[in-house]
Amino acid sequence: MAKYCEICNKGVVSGNNVSHSNKKSKRKWAPNVQRVRVVENGTPVRKYVCTRCLRSGNVQRSI
């Protein structure tokens, strides 16, 4: 599965898991990316798009 949005280029972000004893270990946050059909230049194309772009209307979905 893709790890980034092809519309807004949102991708994986890294950081730390912090335990109760304040130990730190690396972890990742991946965006909620879904493969949808979108209209691009009048033709339907499959792209990986994050749900934020879908909800805000940054892409026009194809039927």
C-alpha beads as a LAMMPS data file, in Angstrom:
LAMMPS data file: protein, C-alpha beads

63 atoms
62 bonds

1 atom types
1 bond types

-500.0 500.0 xlo xhi
-500.0 500.0 ylo yhi
-500.0 500.0 zlo zhi

Masses

1 110.0

Atoms # bond

1 1 1 0.000 0.000 0.000
2 1 1 1.175 3.496 -0.744
3 1 1 2.428 5.536 2.196
4 1 1 1.782 9.005 0.784
5 1 1 -1.027 11.039 -0.771
6 1 1 -0.530 11.861 -4.442
7 1 1 -2.545 15.081 -4.079
8 1 1 -1.056 16.833 -1.025
9 1 1 2.153 14.726 -0.656
10 1 1 1.294 13.897 2.941
11 1 1 3.511 11.008 4.002
12 1 1 4.826 8.992 6.903
13 1 1 5.958 10.949 9.973
14 1 1 8.337 9.503 12.555
15 1 1 8.546 10.061 16.269
16 1 1 8.862 8.269 19.574
17 1 1 6.772 5.873 21.605
18 1 1 7.118 7.102 25.169
19 1 1 6.501 4.558 27.923
20 1 1 5.346 5.260 31.456
21 1 1 8.973 5.039 32.596
22 1 1 9.854 7.636 29.910
23 1 1 11.790 5.167 27.732
24 1 1 11.656 6.093 24.075
25 1 1 11.533 3.884 21.004
26 1 1 11.011 4.893 17.394
27 1 1 7.610 4.640 15.730
28 1 1 5.837 5.878 12.596
29 1 1 2.510 7.529 11.825
30 1 1 1.126 6.721 8.380
31 1 1 -1.666 8.760 6.769
32 1 1 -5.023 7.151 5.992
33 1 1 -4.475 6.655 2.263
34 1 1 -7.008 4.967 -0.015
35 1 1 -6.872 4.042 -3.689
36 1 1 -9.727 5.817 -5.464
37 1 1 -10.701 6.731 -9.015
38 1 1 -10.410 10.464 -9.552
39 1 1 -11.102 12.621 -12.607
40 1 1 -7.898 14.150 -13.974
41 1 1 -7.999 16.129 -17.235
42 1 1 -11.404 14.612 -18.007
43 1 1 -10.284 10.994 -17.672
44 1 1 -10.644 8.697 -14.656
45 1 1 -7.322 7.736 -13.042
46 1 1 -6.574 5.587 -9.997
47 1 1 -4.587 7.453 -7.345
48 1 1 -3.659 7.074 -3.709
49 1 1 -5.465 9.891 -1.876
50 1 1 -5.625 10.643 1.858
51 1 1 -9.042 10.863 3.457
52 1 1 -8.479 14.529 4.348
53 1 1 -8.279 15.396 0.638
54 1 1 -11.349 13.274 -0.100
55 1 1 -13.377 14.905 2.647
56 1 1 -12.339 18.471 1.822
57 1 1 -13.124 18.044 -1.881
58 1 1 -9.584 18.518 -3.195
59 1 1 -10.251 15.766 -5.742
60 1 1 -13.264 14.991 -7.902
61 1 1 -14.160 11.327 -7.611
62 1 1 -15.052 9.328 -10.691
63 1 1 -18.035 6.999 -10.773

Bonds

1 1 1 2
2 1 2 3
3 1 3 4
4 1 4 5
5 1 5 6
6 1 6 7
7 1 7 8
8 1 8 9
9 1 9 10
10 1 10 11
11 1 11 12
12 1 12 13
13 1 13 14
14 1 14 15
15 1 15 16
16 1 16 17
17 1 17 18
18 1 18 19
19 1 19 20
20 1 20 21
21 1 21 22
22 1 22 23
23 1 23 24
24 1 24 25
25 1 25 26
26 1 26 27
27 1 27 28
28 1 28 29
29 1 29 30
30 1 30 31
31 1 31 32
32 1 32 33
33 1 33 34
34 1 34 35
35 1 35 36
36 1 36 37
37 1 37 38
38 1 38 39
39 1 39 40
40 1 40 41
41 1 41 42
42 1 42 43
43 1 43 44
44 1 44 45
45 1 45 46
46 1 46 47
47 1 47 48
48 1 48 49
49 1 49 50
50 1 50 51
51 1 51 52
52 1 52 53
53 1 53 54
54 1 54 55
55 1 55 56
56 1 56 57
57 1 57 58
58 1 58 59
59 1 59 60
60 1 60 61
61 1 61 62
62 1 62 63
